[in-house]
Every structure is written in C-alpha cells, then in structure tokens.
Amino acid sequence: MRFRRFTASAATVVAAFALTACGGDDGGSTGGTVDGGGGSGGTAAVGASLTKANFSEQVSQATSDANSVHMEGDVSAQGQSFTMSGDVEVSQGSLEDTSMSMTMEGAGQEMEMLLVDGVMYMKADGISKDPSKPWVSIDLTDPSNPFGSMYKQLMANADPSQLAKSFEALTKVEKVGNEDVDGVEATHYTVTVDVKGAVKAMGLADSLGPDAESMLQSLPKSTAYEVWVTDDALPARMSMNMMGTDMDLRFSDWGEDVSVEAPPSDEVSEFSL
C-alpha cells in the first residue's frame, strides 16, 4: 500500500513538474537567442525588469522558444518527501510530442519514469507483477483508461500556452532583487496568483471529477510563490505550494537536446492498481 501511494504521488509530482517547467512551440517569438545559462541573448536583461503586465508573455515565450530543460527538485506531497532529477522536451506543444526522462527517490523507493509518444513508462521495485518485465506502461492517450485520461489532462499542460493561462491569473508581481542560483545570476520575484482562476484557466478543474466545484470552493483565494528568472526570462528556480504539493525546483540547460527511448517491449507490462 505504501508503494502504491508513492506511485500515485510520484506521478502527480511529475505532472506538476511538466506543467511548470517545460515549453513548446506556440508560434511567434519576441526575439533573442536562448543560451540556457542566463546570458543576455538578443533580449538583453528582459528577465530583470518583469512586471505584472509582461510577466506572462515574457516567461511563456522564453520557455516556448527553449523547448527543453533539465530539472532538479525537492518535493513534499501527500505526506512524503522526494528528490527528483529529469529532462523534458516538448516539440509541438502536445502530449504525444512530449519526451521526458526522470528519476525520483523517496519513501525508501526509487522510481524511473519515461514519457515517449504519449506513453508513460515506470520502473521501480514492486511496481510490476511480472519480475521478468520490470517496466510498466500507462497509455496517456487512451480516453477509455480513467488513470491514463487523468494524467493526459495533467501532462497536456506542459504546453506553454497553459503556462501562459496560469499567469493570466496573476494578481501581483514583486521584484525581490538579484540573486545567484547555482552559479547563474537571476532576478527573484514573488508572484501572487488567484488560485481558483489559475486552476480554471489551465483546465485543471476538469481533472477534479464531479466534486470539482466544491473542491474549488475549498481552495485558498490566492497563493504566492517564488520565481527566479535569468536575463532571458527563463526560470532558474521556482518554489511553490500547488494544491498541497510543496516544490523547490531548479532549472538549467534550457534548449539542450533531449533523447528518450522507450524500454524494450519484452520488458514492459501494462500497469494495474
């Protein structure tokens, strides 16, 4: 039972990570070259002068242009703590074009996760009922699979247009100052978001089930989280509480190629609870 809770929590965290961390092609560009390291590129120091009026546009466009990112994070969810490390790439802003490779450790467990062609693969002790097939798969594109359908809804929010929608619910952006994030110069902002507005704008209400409205009513009116961005308006770090999940995420290697391959078919079985 503890392992099943770990599995569910881990998948939820992965979805949340994809929601906040990666970008895809939403068309158009504000110009500039993403260098992944906080340099000025073609949009000199735009990340140092963000406001409520342009925060959504600039950060969403920067992540969209980059397409990929490496992430390290510390997470607390459902009473359990995790560390995570992974890479994500979104080529066309859709679930099927999202590639991800991630490792999570917590609750005495280690889990590997791969996302390839809309299928999530997981590997961890005890997750497979067949010892000869250490990987299990979940087809996130299958609408008849309730488990897969839920995560399709969440993973679809890796599209940067969804990130932009979440920022549409911004109520305040405060500049804290310049700080170093893992050797990269970044500007620290405190961002306040209307929680219900953000959940609805990103389409997450649809994944809450028949009790969505009552759950939305139970949410706090607003929440504040910390965002550190490079001169190119690329997130270098984000610290937040999202629907009971505390995350401290660090981002690097924006725009680098990500290569993820599915496990051999003879090592994979379908996931079942």
Summary of the structure (lengths in Angstrom):
residues: 273
radius of gyration: 18.2
end to end distance: 10.2
largest distance: 54.7
contacts: 931
relative contact order: 0.22
helix: 31%
strand: 36%
